[in-house]
């Protein structure tokens, strides 16, 4: 079914539906809407990212290469299975 056919079918359904069904359809549609916002509009989120960058640049928080991360995970996994 094409989008045009679906639109036509929905228009017909809405035109013929009783008030209760119209209200229910509206609630369903509104529940599906997502707010149109961009991450850069969230001041708290941007401040958190800025703080993380600052801590990284100042050497406060440790960073790991991919190889180091894999080695740490292997070590933790090995220790976990030994303790069981």
Jmol script that loads the backbone (N, CA, C; Angstrom):
load data "model"
ATOM      1  N   UNK A   1       0.847  -1.171   0.000  1.00  0.00           N
ATOM      2  CA  UNK A   1       0.000   0.000   0.000  1.00  0.00           C
ATOM      3  C   UNK A   1       0.897   1.239   0.000  1.00  0.00           C
ATOM      4  N   UNK A   2       0.598   2.180  -0.831  1.00  0.00           N
ATOM      5  CA  UNK A   2       1.403   3.396  -0.916  1.00  0.00           C
ATOM      6  C   UNK A   2       1.090   4.326   0.250  1.00  0.00           C
ATOM      7  N   UNK A   3       1.972   5.271   0.468  1.00  0.00           N
ATOM      8  CA  UNK A   3       1.754   6.268   1.528  1.00  0.00           C
ATOM      9  C   UNK A   3       0.491   7.073   1.229  1.00  0.00           C
ATOM     10  N   UNK A   4       0.297   7.400  -0.035  1.00  0.00           N
ATOM     11  CA  UNK A   4      -0.897   8.162  -0.404  1.00  0.00           C
ATOM     12  C   UNK A   4      -2.168   7.373  -0.072  1.00  0.00           C
ATOM     13  N   UNK A   5      -2.158   6.075  -0.336  1.00  0.00           N
ATOM     14  CA  UNK A   5      -3.320   5.242  -0.028  1.00  0.00           C
ATOM     15  C   UNK A   5      -3.537   5.138   1.477  1.00  0.00           C
ATOM     16  N   UNK A   6      -2.446   5.036   2.230  1.00  0.00           N
ATOM     17  CA  UNK A   6      -2.558   4.980   3.695  1.00  0.00           C
ATOM     18  C   UNK A   6      -3.125   6.292   4.229  1.00  0.00           C
ATOM     19  N   UNK A   7      -2.631   7.415   3.713  1.00  0.00           N
ATOM     20  CA  UNK A   7      -3.150   8.713   4.136  1.00  0.00           C
ATOM     21  C   UNK A   7      -4.657   8.819   3.860  1.00  0.00           C
ATOM     22  N   UNK A   8      -5.043   8.390   2.676  1.00  0.00           N
ATOM     23  CA  UNK A   8      -6.461   8.438   2.306  1.00  0.00           C
ATOM     24  C   UNK A   8      -7.294   7.573   3.253  1.00  0.00           C
ATOM     25  N   UNK A   9      -6.791   6.378   3.545  1.00  0.00           N
ATOM     26  CA  UNK A   9      -7.504   5.467   4.444  1.00  0.00           C
ATOM     27  C   UNK A   9      -7.641   6.077   5.841  1.00  0.00           C
ATOM     28  N   UNK A  10      -6.552   6.690   6.338  1.00  0.00           N
ATOM     29  CA  UNK A  10      -6.597   7.344   7.652  1.00  0.00           C
ATOM     30  C   UNK A  10      -7.562   8.527   7.646  1.00  0.00           C
ATOM     31  N   UNK A  11      -7.541   9.333   6.579  1.00  0.00           N
ATOM     32  CA  UNK A  11      -8.463  10.463   6.481  1.00  0.00           C
ATOM     33  C   UNK A  11      -9.900   9.969   6.540  1.00  0.00           C
ATOM     34  N   UNK A  12     -10.196   8.929   5.799  1.00  0.00           N
ATOM     35  CA  UNK A  12     -11.557   8.379   5.796  1.00  0.00           C
ATOM     36  C   UNK A  12     -11.940   7.857   7.174  1.00  0.00           C
ATOM     37  N   UNK A  13     -11.013   7.171   7.815  1.00  0.00           N
ATOM     38  CA  UNK A  13     -11.294   6.629   9.144  1.00  0.00           C
ATOM     39  C   UNK A  13     -11.578   7.756  10.127  1.00  0.00           C
ATOM     40  N   UNK A  14     -10.746   8.792  10.095  1.00  0.00           N
ATOM     41  CA  UNK A  14     -10.924   9.922  11.018  1.00  0.00           C
ATOM     42  C   UNK A  14     -12.244  10.633  10.750  1.00  0.00           C
ATOM     43  N   UNK A  15     -12.566  10.808   9.492  1.00  0.00           N
ATOM     44  CA  UNK A  15     -13.824  11.489   9.151  1.00  0.00           C
ATOM     45  C   UNK A  15     -15.048  10.722   9.644  1.00  0.00           C
ATOM     46  N   UNK A  16     -14.938   9.401   9.739  1.00  0.00           N
ATOM     47  CA  UNK A  16     -16.088   8.578  10.120  1.00  0.00           C
ATOM     48  C   UNK A  16     -16.078   8.161  11.595  1.00  0.00           C
ATOM     49  N   UNK A  17     -14.966   8.362  12.290  1.00  0.00           N
ATOM     50  CA  UNK A  17     -14.828   7.893  13.671  1.00  0.00           C
ATOM     51  C   UNK A  17     -15.633   8.755  14.636  1.00  0.00           C
ATOM     52  N   UNK A  18     -16.056   8.128  15.739  1.00  0.00           N
ATOM     53  CA  UNK A  18     -16.768   8.892  16.767  1.00  0.00           C
ATOM     54  C   UNK A  18     -15.763   9.684  17.606  1.00  0.00           C
ATOM     55  N   UNK A  19     -16.268  10.557  18.455  1.00  0.00           N
ATOM     56  CA  UNK A  19     -15.410  11.457  19.231  1.00  0.00           C
ATOM     57  C   UNK A  19     -14.389  10.707  20.090  1.00  0.00           C
ATOM     58  N   UNK A  20     -14.819   9.640  20.720  1.00  0.00           N
ATOM     59  CA  UNK A  20     -13.917   8.877  21.594  1.00  0.00           C
ATOM     60  C   UNK A  20     -12.740   8.305  20.801  1.00  0.00           C
ATOM     61  N   UNK A  21     -13.011   7.775  19.631  1.00  0.00           N
ATOM     62  CA  UNK A  21     -11.942   7.213  18.801  1.00  0.00           C
ATOM     63  C   UNK A  21     -10.984   8.304  18.331  1.00  0.00           C
ATOM     64  N   UNK A  22     -11.500   9.466  18.006  1.00  0.00           N
ATOM     65  CA  UNK A  22     -10.657  10.582  17.582  1.00  0.00           C
ATOM     66  C   UNK A  22      -9.700  10.971  18.712  1.00  0.00           C
ATOM     67  N   UNK A  23     -10.242  11.064  19.930  1.00  0.00           N
ATOM     68  CA  UNK A  23      -9.409  11.410  21.088  1.00  0.00           C
ATOM     69  C   UNK A  23      -8.340  10.343  21.304  1.00  0.00           C
ATOM     70  N   UNK A  24      -8.708   9.073  21.204  1.00  0.00           N
ATOM     71  CA  UNK A  24      -7.744   7.982  21.378  1.00  0.00           C
ATOM     72  C   UNK A  24      -6.660   8.016  20.307  1.00  0.00           C
ATOM     73  N   UNK A  25      -7.032   8.298  19.077  1.00  0.00           N
ATOM     74  CA  UNK A  25      -6.048   8.399  17.987  1.00  0.00           C
ATOM     75  C   UNK A  25      -5.062   9.525  18.291  1.00  0.00           C
ATOM     76  N   UNK A  26      -5.585  10.653  18.728  1.00  0.00           N
ATOM     77  CA  UNK A  26      -4.720  11.787  19.061  1.00  0.00           C
ATOM     78  C   UNK A  26      -3.740  11.422  20.167  1.00  0.00           C
ATOM     79  N   UNK A  27      -4.207  10.717  21.197  1.00  0.00           N
ATOM     80  CA  UNK A  27      -3.325  10.304  22.299  1.00  0.00           C
ATOM     81  C   UNK A  27      -2.227   9.372  21.790  1.00  0.00           C
ATOM     82  N   UNK A  28      -2.582   8.448  20.928  1.00  0.00           N
ATOM     83  CA  UNK A  28      -1.588   7.518  20.370  1.00  0.00           C
ATOM     84  C   UNK A  28      -0.521   8.286  19.598  1.00  0.00           C
ATOM     85  N   UNK A  29      -0.945   9.212  18.774  1.00  0.00           N
ATOM     86  CA  UNK A  29      -0.003   9.978  17.962  1.00  0.00           C
ATOM     87  C   UNK A  29       0.885  10.849  18.853  1.00  0.00           C
ATOM     88  N   UNK A  30       0.292  11.506  19.831  1.00  0.00           N
ATOM     89  CA  UNK A  30       1.085  12.369  20.713  1.00  0.00           C
ATOM     90  C   UNK A  30       2.071  11.572  21.547  1.00  0.00           C
ATOM     91  N   UNK A  31       1.717  10.354  21.942  1.00  0.00           N
ATOM     92  CA  UNK A  31       2.636   9.511  22.711  1.00  0.00           C
ATOM     93  C   UNK A  31       3.843   9.098  21.886  1.00  0.00           C
ATOM     94  N   UNK A  32       3.705   9.065  20.578  1.00  0.00           N
ATOM     95  CA  UNK A  32       4.783   8.630  19.697  1.00  0.00           C
ATOM     96  C   UNK A  32       5.730   9.766  19.322  1.00  0.00           C
ATOM     97  N   UNK A  33       5.326  10.992  19.564  1.00  0.00           N
ATOM     98  CA  UNK A  33       6.163  12.130  19.187  1.00  0.00           C
ATOM     99  C   UNK A  33       7.388  12.199  20.091  1.00  0.00           C
ATOM    100  N   UNK A  34       8.510  12.513  19.500  1.00  0.00           N
ATOM    101  CA  UNK A  34       9.721  12.727  20.279  1.00  0.00           C
ATOM    102  C   UNK A  34      10.054  14.213  20.214  1.00  0.00           C
ATOM    103  N   UNK A  35      10.530  14.752  21.299  1.00  0.00           N
ATOM    104  CA  UNK A  35      10.851  16.180  21.278  1.00  0.00           C
ATOM    105  C   UNK A  35      11.958  16.477  20.274  1.00  0.00           C
ATOM    106  N   UNK A  36      11.774  17.532  19.532  1.00  0.00           N
ATOM    107  CA  UNK A  36      12.773  17.921  18.538  1.00  0.00           C
ATOM    108  C   UNK A  36      13.816  18.785  19.229  1.00  0.00           C
ATOM    109  N   UNK A  37      14.874  18.146  19.672  1.00  0.00           N
ATOM    110  CA  UNK A  37      15.942  18.900  20.304  1.00  0.00           C
ATOM    111  C   UNK A  37      17.273  18.289  19.887  1.00  0.00           C
ATOM    112  N   UNK A  38      18.285  19.060  20.043  1.00  0.00           N
ATOM    113  CA  UNK A  38      19.631  18.623  19.692  1.00  0.00           C
ATOM    114  C   UNK A  38      20.445  18.582  20.979  1.00  0.00           C
ATOM    115  N   UNK A  39      21.388  17.663  21.049  1.00  0.00           N
ATOM    116  CA  UNK A  39      22.172  17.520  22.274  1.00  0.00           C
ATOM    117  C   UNK A  39      22.840  18.826  22.666  1.00  0.00           C
ATOM    118  N   UNK A  40      23.208  19.649  21.681  1.00  0.00           N
ATOM    119  CA  UNK A  40      23.905  20.897  21.994  1.00  0.00           C
ATOM    120  C   UNK A  40      22.982  21.937  22.627  1.00  0.00           C
ATOM    121  N   UNK A  41      21.679  21.705  22.602  1.00  0.00           N
ATOM    122  CA  UNK A  41      20.736  22.616  23.260  1.00  0.00           C
ATOM    123  C   UNK A  41      20.630  22.355  24.758  1.00  0.00           C
ATOM    124  N   UNK A  42      21.125  21.201  25.211  1.00  0.00           N
ATOM    125  CA  UNK A  42      21.044  20.817  26.620  1.00  0.00           C
ATOM    126  C   UNK A  42      22.264  21.367  27.359  1.00  0.00           C
ATOM    127  N   UNK A  43      22.060  22.458  28.084  1.00  0.00           N
ATOM    128  CA  UNK A  43      23.185  23.138  28.745  1.00  0.00           C
ATOM    129  C   UNK A  43      23.892  22.247  29.766  1.00  0.00           C
ATOM    130  N   UNK A  44      23.139  21.437  30.509  1.00  0.00           N
ATOM    131  CA  UNK A  44      23.751  20.543  31.492  1.00  0.00           C
ATOM    132  C   UNK A  44      24.629  19.500  30.804  1.00  0.00           C
ATOM    133  N   UNK A  45      24.141  18.942  29.711  1.00  0.00           N
ATOM    134  CA  UNK A  45      24.893  17.927  28.985  1.00  0.00           C
ATOM    135  C   UNK A  45      26.177  18.514  28.412  1.00  0.00           C
ATOM    136  N   UNK A  46      26.080  19.690  27.805  1.00  0.00           N
ATOM    137  CA  UNK A  46      27.262  20.347  27.236  1.00  0.00           C
ATOM    138  C   UNK A  46      28.262  20.678  28.340  1.00  0.00           C
ATOM    139  N   UNK A  47      27.766  21.121  29.500  1.00  0.00           N
ATOM    140  CA  UNK A  47      28.656  21.426  30.625  1.00  0.00           C
ATOM    141  C   UNK A  47      29.368  20.167  31.093  1.00  0.00           C
ATOM    142  N   UNK A  48      28.661  19.041  31.132  1.00  0.00           N
ATOM    143  CA  UNK A  48      29.274  17.769  31.521  1.00  0.00           C
ATOM    144  C   UNK A  48      30.359  17.358  30.532  1.00  0.00           C
ATOM    145  N   UNK A  49      30.077  17.491  29.246  1.00  0.00           N
ATOM    146  CA  UNK A  49      31.094  17.170  28.235  1.00  0.00           C
ATOM    147  C   UNK A  49      32.311  18.077  28.370  1.00  0.00           C
ATOM    148  N   UNK A  50      32.067  19.377  28.578  1.00  0.00           N
ATOM    149  CA  UNK A  50      33.171  20.323  28.751  1.00  0.00           C
ATOM    150  C   UNK A  50      34.026  19.949  29.961  1.00  0.00           C
ATOM    151  N   UNK A  51      33.365  19.555  31.052  1.00  0.00           N
ATOM    152  CA  UNK A  51      34.090  19.152  32.259  1.00  0.00           C
ATOM    153  C   UNK A  51      34.920  17.904  32.010  1.00  0.00           C
ATOM    154  N   UNK A  52      34.368  16.942  31.275  1.00  0.00           N
ATOM    155  CA  UNK A  52      35.113  15.720  30.969  1.00  0.00           C
ATOM    156  C   UNK A  52      36.329  16.024  30.095  1.00  0.00           C
ATOM    157  N   UNK A  53      36.166  16.909  29.136  1.00  0.00           N
ATOM    158  CA  UNK A  53      37.295  17.299  28.278  1.00  0.00           C
ATOM    159  C   UNK A  53      38.367  17.985  29.116  1.00  0.00           C
ATOM    160  N   UNK A  54      37.949  18.889  29.995  1.00  0.00           N
ATOM    161  CA  UNK A  54      38.903  19.592  30.865  1.00  0.00           C
ATOM    162  C   UNK A  54      39.692  18.602  31.705  1.00  0.00           C
ATOM    163  N   UNK A  55      38.986  17.640  32.313  1.00  0.00           N
ATOM    164  CA  UNK A  55      39.654  16.650  33.162  1.00  0.00           C
ATOM    165  C   UNK A  55      40.612  15.785  32.339  1.00  0.00           C
ATOM    166  N   UNK A  56      40.229  15.469  31.112  1.00  0.00           N
ATOM    167  CA  UNK A  56      41.100  14.686  30.228  1.00  0.00           C
ATOM    168  C   UNK A  56      42.349  15.501  29.879  1.00  0.00           C
ATOM    169  N   UNK A  57      42.146  16.743  29.469  1.00  0.00           N
ATOM    170  CA  UNK A  57      43.265  17.582  29.044  1.00  0.00           C
ATOM    171  C   UNK A  57      44.236  17.882  30.189  1.00  0.00           C
ATOM    172  N   UNK A  58      43.718  17.979  31.401  1.00  0.00           N
ATOM    173  CA  UNK A  58      44.572  18.264  32.556  1.00  0.00           C
ATOM    174  C   UNK A  58      45.171  17.000  33.160  1.00  0.00           C
ATOM    175  N   UNK A  59      44.847  15.841  32.591  1.00  0.00           N
ATOM    176  CA  UNK A  59      45.407  14.588  33.072  1.00  0.00           C
ATOM    177  C   UNK A  59      44.824  14.116  34.395  1.00  0.00           C
ATOM    178  N   UNK A  60      43.667  14.609  34.763  1.00  0.00           N
ATOM    179  CA  UNK A  60      43.044  14.249  36.031  1.00  0.00           C
ATOM    180  C   UNK A  60      42.465  12.842  35.960  1.00  0.00           C
ATOM    181  N   UNK A  61      41.726  12.556  34.899  1.00  0.00           N
ATOM    182  CA  UNK A  61      41.112  11.247  34.736  1.00  0.00           C
ATOM    183  C   UNK A  61      41.984  10.368  33.843  1.00  0.00           C
ATOM    184  N   UNK A  62      42.126   9.099  34.217  1.00  0.00           N
ATOM    185  CA  UNK A  62      42.956   8.213  33.403  1.00  0.00           C
ATOM    186  C   UNK A  62      42.274   7.898  32.070  1.00  0.00           C
ATOM    187  N   UNK A  63      43.094   7.669  31.069  1.00  0.00           N
ATOM    188  CA  UNK A  63      42.590   7.229  29.768  1.00  0.00           C
ATOM    189  C   UNK A  63      43.344   5.975  29.374  1.00  0.00           C
ATOM    190  N   UNK A  64      42.717   5.176  28.535  1.00  0.00           N
ATOM    191  CA  UNK A  64      43.301   3.909  28.134  1.00  0.00           C
ATOM    192  C   UNK A  64      43.187   3.735  26.626  1.00  0.00           C
ATOM    193  N   UNK A  65      44.205   3.116  26.041  1.00  0.00           N
ATOM    194  CA  UNK A  65      44.128   2.767  24.632  1.00  0.00           C
ATOM    195  C   UNK A  65      43.205   1.570  24.485  1.00  0.00           C
ATOM    196  N   UNK A  66      42.857   1.238  23.268  1.00  0.00           N
ATOM    197  CA  UNK A  66      42.023   0.073  23.026  1.00  0.00           C
ATOM    198  C   UNK A  66      42.722  -1.185  23.525  1.00  0.00           C
ATOM    199  N   UNK A  67      44.006  -1.293  23.252  1.00  0.00           N
ATOM    200  CA  UNK A  67      44.764  -2.467  23.680  1.00  0.00           C
ATOM    201  C   UNK A  67      44.795  -2.582  25.204  1.00  0.00           C
ATOM    202  N   UNK A  68      44.997  -1.456  25.886  1.00  0.00           N
ATOM    203  CA  UNK A  68      44.997  -1.463  27.345  1.00  0.00           C
ATOM    204  C   UNK A  68      43.617  -1.850  27.895  1.00  0.00           C
ATOM    205  N   UNK A  69      42.571  -1.355  27.260  1.00  0.00           N
ATOM    206  CA  UNK A  69      41.215  -1.687  27.694  1.00  0.00           C
ATOM    207  C   UNK A  69      40.936  -3.176  27.545  1.00  0.00           C
ATOM    208  N   UNK A  70      41.346  -3.742  26.425  1.00  0.00           N
ATOM    209  CA  UNK A  70      41.153  -5.172  26.194  1.00  0.00           C
ATOM    210  C   UNK A  70      41.918  -5.996  27.218  1.00  0.00           C
ATOM    211  N   UNK A  71      43.141  -5.574  27.527  1.00  0.00           N
ATOM    212  CA  UNK A  71      43.951  -6.294  28.506  1.00  0.00           C
ATOM    213  C   UNK A  71      43.300  -6.235  29.891  1.00  0.00           C
ATOM    214  N   UNK A  72      42.797  -5.057  30.277  1.00  0.00           N
ATOM    215  CA  UNK A  72      42.128  -4.922  31.570  1.00  0.00           C
ATOM    216  C   UNK A  72      40.881  -5.790  31.633  1.00  0.00           C
ATOM    217  N   UNK A  73      40.099  -5.801  30.563  1.00  0.00           N
ATOM    218  CA  UNK A  73      38.894  -6.625  30.537  1.00  0.00           C
ATOM    219  C   UNK A  73      39.240  -8.110  30.641  1.00  0.00           C
ATOM    220  N   UNK A  74      40.289  -8.518  29.946  1.00  0.00           N
ATOM    221  CA  UNK A  74      40.716  -9.919  30.028  1.00  0.00           C
ATOM    222  C   UNK A  74      41.129 -10.270  31.442  1.00  0.00           C
ATOM    223  N   UNK A  75      41.862  -9.361  32.075  1.00  0.00           N
ATOM    224  CA  UNK A  75      42.311  -9.578  33.450  1.00  0.00           C
ATOM    225  C   UNK A  75      41.110  -9.693  34.395  1.00  0.00           C
ATOM    226  N   UNK A  76      40.148  -8.770  34.277  1.00  0.00           N
ATOM    227  CA  UNK A  76      38.959  -8.804  35.131  1.00  0.00           C
ATOM    228  C   UNK A  76      38.151 -10.072  34.895  1.00  0.00           C
ATOM    229  N   UNK A  77      38.053 -10.459  33.639  1.00  0.00           N
ATOM    230  CA  UNK A  77      37.301 -11.667  33.296  1.00  0.00           C
ATOM    231  C   UNK A  77      37.971 -12.896  33.902  1.00  0.00           C
ATOM    232  N   UNK A  78      39.286 -12.960  33.798  1.00  0.00           N
ATOM    233  CA  UNK A  78      40.045 -14.083  34.350  1.00  0.00           C
ATOM    234  C   UNK A  78      39.886 -14.147  35.870  1.00  0.00           C
ATOM    235  N   UNK A  79      39.996 -12.998  36.527  1.00  0.00           N
ATOM    236  CA  UNK A  79      39.845 -12.947  37.975  1.00  0.00           C
ATOM    237  C   UNK A  79      38.429 -13.329  38.394  1.00  0.00           C
ATOM    238  N   UNK A  80      37.448 -12.924  37.608  1.00  0.00           N
ATOM    239  CA  UNK A  80      36.058 -13.237  37.924  1.00  0.00           C
ATOM    240  C   UNK A  80      35.836 -14.743  37.880  1.00  0.00           C
ATOM    241  N   UNK A  81      36.311 -15.400  36.836  1.00  0.00           N
ATOM    242  CA  UNK A  81      36.098 -16.834  36.705  1.00  0.00           C
ATOM    243  C   UNK A  81      36.914 -17.647  37.706  1.00  0.00           C
ATOM    244  N   UNK A  82      38.059 -17.133  38.131  1.00  0.00           N
ATOM    245  CA  UNK A  82      38.852 -17.816  39.150  1.00  0.00           C
ATOM    246  C   UNK A  82      38.136 -17.784  40.500  1.00  0.00           C
ATOM    247  N   UNK A  83      37.422 -16.683  40.755  1.00  0.00           N
ATOM    248  CA  UNK A  83      36.766 -16.517  42.055  1.00  0.00           C
ATOM    249  C   UNK A  83      35.464 -17.287  42.163  1.00  0.00           C
ATOM    250  N   UNK A  84      35.001 -17.877  41.096  1.00  0.00           N
ATOM    251  CA  UNK A  84      33.710 -18.582  41.130  1.00  0.00           C
ATOM    252  C   UNK A  84      33.876 -19.996  41.508  1.00  0.00           C
TER     253      UNK A  84
END
end "model"
wireframe off; spacefill off
backbone 0.3
color backbone group
